[in-house]
Amino acid sequence: MRPDDRLVALVAVVGGFLLGSLDFVWIKFVPYPFAELGNSTATWAVAAFAVGWWARAGWRRAALAAAVLLVVAVPSYDLAATLIQGDDLAILWLPASLLWMFLGVLAGVVFGVGGTWARSTGWQRIVGTALPAAVFFEEAARYAETAADPYRTGLWWNVAIDAALGVLLVVLVGRTHRQRALALAVAVPVAVVIYLGFAVAAG
């Protein structure tokens, strides 16, 4: 049953608050290597995907809800940092926070729509199913790049965790073995595109 617009709006706002605040709590108190799942762009992207998937039909509604989720999550994260470890409340309106909210809009649209596509048919279903895996595979690649440093070999655990989560999400979201195989194949080049996007943004 498709949830109504009021419920979708409520879930987006409350979910964003919980995502941001609990994400900081996770980072603060969960031991390594699982703590890194909190400090993860992939985790937030998959949360946006989940909202789009749950919202069902209506890609505009899913995109808006997922974008709201991520935008609300940013100040919620900063507020949790202020309350738990005494960070300056001014971080809420620093340029870095505003940038993350802007990126949250972009990621929310892409992954929110991806969530609805994963319930669709044809090539849209394959691409939608591939997106959560792609974002975890891309993050695994960035961890692998850093783990090549002999002083940071522990990051290979994060490479393994992210790769495993990517495959698991395809298994859970895909409906048939063929869809899962195609989604995994599509996820690899999509991960490369995301990786290059991060490289350009960082450069």
C-alpha positions in Angstrom: 0.0 0.0 0.0 1.4 3.4 -1.0 1.9 5.7 2.0 0.1 9.1 1.7 2.0 12.4 1.3 1.6 13.5 4.9 3.2 10.3 6.1 6.0 10.5 3.6 6.7 14.1 4.7 6.7 13.0 8.4 9.1 10.1 7.7 11.4 12.4 5.8 11.7 14.9 8.6 11.8 12.5 11.5 14.0 10.1 9.6 16.5 12.9 8.8 16.7 13.9 12.5 17.3 10.3 13.5 19.8 9.7 10.7 21.9 12.7 11.6 21.8 12.4 15.4 22.1 8.6 15.6 24.9 8.7 13.0 27.0 10.8 15.3 26.2 8.5 18.3 27.2 5.5 16.2 30.6 7.1 15.3 31.2 8.1 18.9 30.4 4.9 20.6 30.6 1.9 18.2 34.0 0.3 18.0 36.2 0.1 14.9 35.8 -1.1 12.1 32.0 -0.8 12.3 32.1 2.8 13.5 33.1 3.8 10.0 29.7 2.9 8.8 28.5 6.1 10.5 31.2 8.1 8.9 30.0 7.0 5.5 28.5 8.8 2.5 27.3 5.4 1.3 25.2 4.9 4.4 23.5 8.2 4.0 22.9 7.6 0.3 21.3 4.2 1.0 19.1 5.9 3.6 17.8 8.2 0.8 17.4 5.1 -1.4 15.4 3.4 1.3 13.0 6.4 1.6 12.5 6.4 -2.2 11.9 2.6 -2.2 9.4 2.9 0.7 7.5 5.8 -0.8 6.8 3.6 -3.9 5.2 5.3 -6.9 5.9 8.9 -7.8 9.5 9.8 -8.5 9.1 13.5 -7.7 7.7 12.7 -4.3 10.5 10.2 -3.6 13.2 12.6 -4.7 11.8 15.4 -2.5 11.4 13.1 0.5 14.9 11.7 0.2 16.4 15.2 -0.3 14.6 16.5 2.8 15.8 13.5 4.7 19.5 14.2 3.9 19.2 18.0 4.4 17.6 17.6 7.8 20.2 15.0 8.7 23.1 17.5 8.4 22.1 20.0 11.1 20.9 17.1 13.2 24.4 15.6 13.1 25.9 18.9 14.0 23.5 19.4 16.8 24.4 16.0 18.2 28.1 16.9 18.0 27.3 20.0 20.0 25.3 18.2 22.7 27.5 15.2 23.0 31.1 16.5 22.7 30.6 20.2 23.1 31.3 21.4 19.5 30.5 25.0 18.8 26.9 25.5 17.8 28.1 27.8 15.0 29.0 24.6 13.0 25.3 24.5 12.1 25.7 27.4 9.6 29.3 27.1 8.6 29.9 26.9 4.8 30.9 23.2 5.1 27.5 22.4 6.6 25.7 24.3 3.9 27.7 22.5 1.3 26.8 19.1 2.8 23.1 20.2 2.7 23.4 21.1 -1.0 25.1 17.8 -1.7 22.3 16.1 0.3 19.7 17.6 -2.2 21.7 16.2 -5.1 22.2 12.7 -3.5 18.6 12.7 -2.3 17.2 13.2 -5.8 19.4 10.6 -7.3 19.0 7.9 -4.7 15.4 8.7 -3.9 14.5 8.2 -7.6 16.7 5.1 -7.6 14.6 3.7 -4.8 11.4 4.1 -6.9 13.2 2.6 -9.9 14.1 -0.5 -7.9 10.4 -1.2 -7.7 9.9 -0.5 -11.5 10.5 -2.8 -14.5 13.1 -3.1 -17.2 16.3 -1.1 -17.2 15.1 1.2 -14.5 14.7 -1.7 -12.1 18.3 -2.8 -12.9 19.8 0.6 -12.4 17.8 1.3 -9.3 18.9 -2.0 -7.8 22.5 -1.3 -8.7 22.7 2.1 -7.0 23.1 1.0 -3.4 25.8 -1.5 -4.4 27.5 1.1 -6.5 27.8 3.6 -3.7 29.2 1.0 -1.3 31.6 -0.3 -4.0 32.9 3.2 -4.6 33.5 3.8 -0.9 35.3 0.5 -0.7 37.6 1.7 -3.5 38.4 4.8 -1.6 39.1 2.8 1.5 41.4 0.5 -0.5 43.3 3.5 -1.9 43.9 4.7 1.6 44.6 1.2 3.0 47.5 1.0 0.6 49.4 3.2 3.1 51.4 0.7 5.2 50.4 2.6 8.4 46.7 2.2 7.7 46.3 -1.5 6.8 43.3 -1.8 9.2 41.2 -0.1 6.6 41.0 -3.4 4.7 38.3 -4.4 7.1 36.2 -1.4 5.8 36.9 -2.5 2.2 35.5 -5.9 3.0 32.5 -4.6 4.9 31.5 -2.1 2.2 31.9 -4.7 -0.6 29.9 -7.2 1.4 27.1 -4.7 2.1 27.0 -3.8 -1.6 26.4 -7.4 -2.6 23.9 -7.9 0.2 21.8 -5.0 -0.8 21.6 -6.3 -4.4 20.5 -9.7 -3.1 17.8 -8.1 -0.9 16.5 -5.6 -3.4 16.6 -7.7 -6.6 13.8 -10.2 -7.2 15.5 -12.7 -9.5 18.9 -14.1 -9.9 19.1 -12.5 -13.4 18.2 -9.0 -12.0 20.8 -9.4 -9.3 23.5 -10.4 -11.7 22.7 -7.6 -14.1 22.5 -5.1 -11.2 26.0 -6.2 -9.9 27.4 -5.8 -13.5 25.9 -2.3 -13.7 27.0 -1.3 -10.2 30.7 -1.5 -11.2 30.7 1.2 -13.9 28.3 3.4 -11.8 30.8 3.0 -8.9 33.6 4.3 -11.2 31.5 7.3 -12.1 30.8 8.1 -8.5 34.5 7.6 -7.7 35.5 10.0 -10.4 33.0 12.5 -9.1 34.5 12.4 -5.7 38.0 12.8 -7.2 36.9 15.9 -9.1 35.1 17.4 -6.1 38.2 16.8 -3.9 40.6 18.2 -6.6 
